[in-house]
Amino acid sequence: MTGRRPNIVVVQADQMAAQALGAYGDEAARTPNIDALAETGAVFDRAYCSSPLCAPSRASMMTGLMPSQVGCHDNGDDFAATAPTLAHRLRAVGYHTALVGRMHFVGPDQQHGFEQRLTTDVYPADLDMVPDWGRPLEQRLQWYHDADAVFAAGVSKASVQQDFDDEVLFRSLRHLADRVRADQAAEEPVPFLMVSSFIHPHDPYEPPREHWDRFADVEIPDPAHPEIPDPEQDPHTHRLRTMSGFDVREPSADDVRRARRAYYAAVSYVDDHVGRIVGRLHELGLAESTVVVVLSDHGDMLGEKGLWFKMSPYEQSARVPLIISGPGHLVPTGRFANPVSLVDLLPTLVELAGAPQAPGPGLSLLESVRREQAEQAGPEDRDVVLEYLAEGTYHPQLTLVRGPYKYVLCPGDPDQLFDLATDPGELHNRAADPAYAETACRLRTALADRYDLEALEAGVLASQADRQLVADALGRGRVSHWDHEPPPEQRYVRGDFWDALGYGTVPDPSR
């Protein structure tokens, strides 16, 4: 396939933490399919989301811009239909583009450049989740994450999330066959981008019995540091606990172990789906011409520091798995230590597709690898930034990662500085430590040079006020929703009988 533009399949999970995969060193994980892709591809050991929350992380990934640049601050925020996405950019150079599953697009544009969207989303597309920085956290909104997800974790015979992900898998497998059918009919292959996006292992933690039982004799590790940080040092953690109800209900050790087992089982369920998609590529003869990317939008704290879910700058929440596997002349094999970000996905796919490079803070992951392999760039030569502009804070929270250091800045909160090389558990805030004074000054200055914090906060507050008004108005009288409803498909035998049957057949050369 040398010289031919590759097909690209992106498999995205929701809230799948890097540390819960075998490919990232977890011996309790049961993820053989993702691990196999890691063995033959590029594994980015320090990949970060650009925001530890679904919608802003995904909008950022799709556009290659930071959430504040896109104007997508939180899970109740849309981003403009005119913002070019990776789907627009690949479609513009001849790729067929399809989205199967979840992307948490909020607003009337539910395709953002994809030629086809084969399912609706699991969550509504309306302005249902607009935060209010003027609202006390104990006055909980109905859509906040809830501690019940931990207390009620366990097996389910069926759930909304299982129904959704099983449909995403089915439609992904069928779409791959459809691409082969289209190529047969055209007698010329058209490269494609397929994004298959699952909701698991996002809470509620309710895996199928089959996957729960895989961990019957597996010793899943307890949280390494379940102790709740000092509220004077880390008020953000305490805000998140209050918002989710953990300030009044503390899970027991058994609750924590059951929830973590359910989470690991849900990750294993996603891994099965990855295996089915990769297997289908091989069955259809597409594997040698396809690059596969596996990633997540953010992680899950899973009881570390008394936290669950995401929304935190700590590693368990902010780091994501990021694995690329494909033909050897396109994708290198190995593990790479330089920090990267989900904003790097767009420039990576653009490079693979031969499309014009796009402006933005991202760097092609392939270029990052080339620089690392040539020793032209080390872990401290590029800053990775995270923004958190949603519920659980009253001011913008910014995080900068440079080499082993992580600096967290939020007006009204103490600055935080962690040295991940000596303190991987992020237990010791070095921001006021004289030994780290020069480092703290450099990192804080780097953030100050990037952001006008007052203007950023004013923009977030104005956006919240506008959206609260709009959401209230749209909820009155005759209500119209923005949810995507896939058009009915013309399938099976319609029109000319024999032509319909012939088009639908993907022959097996061995028959």
ABEGO torsion letter per residue (X at the ends): XBGBBBBBBBBBBBGBBAAABAAAGBAABBBAAAAAAAAABBBBABBBBABBBAAAAAAAAAAGBBAAAAGBABAABBBBAABBBAAAAAAAAGBBBBBBEBAGBBEABAAGGBABBABBBABBABBAABBBAABBAABBBAABBBAAAAAABEBBABBAAAAAAAAAAAAAAAAAAAAAAAAAAAGBBBBBBBBBBBAOABOBBBBBAAAAAAAAABBBBBBABABBBBAAABAAAAAAAAAAGAAABBBBAAAAAAAAAAAAAAAAAAAAAAAAAAAAAAAAGAAAABBBBBBBABBBAGGBGGBBEBGBABAAAABBBBBBBEBAAABBBEBBABBBBAAAAAAAAAAAAGBBBBBEABBBAAAAAAAAAAGABBAAABBBBBBBABBGBABBBBBBBBEABBBBBBBGBBBBBBBAAABAAGABBAAABAAAAAAAAAAAAAAAAABBAAAAAAAAAAAAAAAAAAAAAAABEBBBBABBBBBBBBBEBBEBAAAAAAAABBBBAAX
